[in-house]
Amino acid sequence: MIWWKSFGSKKLECSGLETVNRNTKFFHSHVTDKRNKLQLKKIKDPNENLLDKEEDIMQEAITFYTDQLLRITFQQTLR
């Protein structure tokens, strides 16, 4: 009787782990899909040129946010 109880509990633990593993796989595949969907593949610069290389997109983002920061800083100094 004791043997059967320990075997039954081990069986439950193993089946629980399978469920957890399936949930983990689902979660990670969902996160990976979401990350791929949210990636910027192409953007337009202020001159309406299409940028599709990662380096160009990075440089344009740096330029854009630098200009934003400088504009805000300049407006605050005028006050």
C-alpha positions in Angstrom: 0.0 0.0 0.0 2.8 2.5 0.8 4.5 1.6 -2.4 1.4 2.3 -4.4 1.0 5.8 -2.8 4.5 6.8 -3.6 4.2 5.5 -7.1 0.9 7.4 -7.6 2.4 10.6 -6.3 5.5 10.3 -8.6 3.2 9.7 -11.5 1.3 12.9 -10.7 4.5 14.8 -10.4 5.7 13.7 -13.8 2.4 14.5 -15.5 2.5 17.9 -13.8 5.9 18.5 -15.2 4.8 17.7 -18.7 2.0 20.3 -18.4 4.5 22.8 -17.2 6.9 22.1 -20.1 4.1 22.5 -22.6 3.1 25.8 -21.1 6.7 27.0 -21.1 7.1 26.0 -24.7 3.9 27.9 -25.6 4.9 30.9 -23.6 8.4 31.1 -25.2 7.0 30.6 -28.7 4.4 33.3 -28.1 7.1 35.8 -26.8 9.4 35.0 -29.8 6.5 35.6 -32.3 5.6 38.8 -30.6 9.2 40.0 -30.6 9.5 39.3 -34.4 6.3 41.1 -35.1 7.4 44.2 -33.2 10.8 44.5 -34.9 11.3 47.5 -37.1 12.2 46.2 -40.5 11.8 49.4 -42.5 11.4 53.1 -41.6 11.2 56.4 -43.5 13.6 59.2 -42.8 12.5 62.9 -42.9 13.2 63.0 -46.6 10.8 60.1 -47.2 13.7 57.7 -48.1 13.0 54.1 -47.1 15.7 52.7 -44.8 15.8 48.9 -44.5 19.4 48.2 -43.3 19.8 47.8 -39.6 22.6 50.3 -39.4 20.7 52.9 -41.2 17.6 52.4 -39.0 19.8 52.6 -35.9 21.5 55.8 -37.1 18.2 57.5 -38.0 16.7 56.6 -34.5 19.8 58.1 -32.8 19.5 61.3 -35.0 15.7 61.6 -34.4 15.9 61.2 -30.6 19.0 63.5 -30.3 17.1 66.2 -32.2 14.1 65.7 -29.9 16.2 66.0 -26.8 18.0 69.1 -28.1 14.7 70.7 -29.0 13.3 70.1 -25.6 16.4 71.4 -23.9 16.4 74.5 -26.1 12.8 75.2 -25.3 13.4 74.9 -21.6 16.3 77.4 -21.7 14.0 79.9 -23.4 11.6 80.0 -20.5 
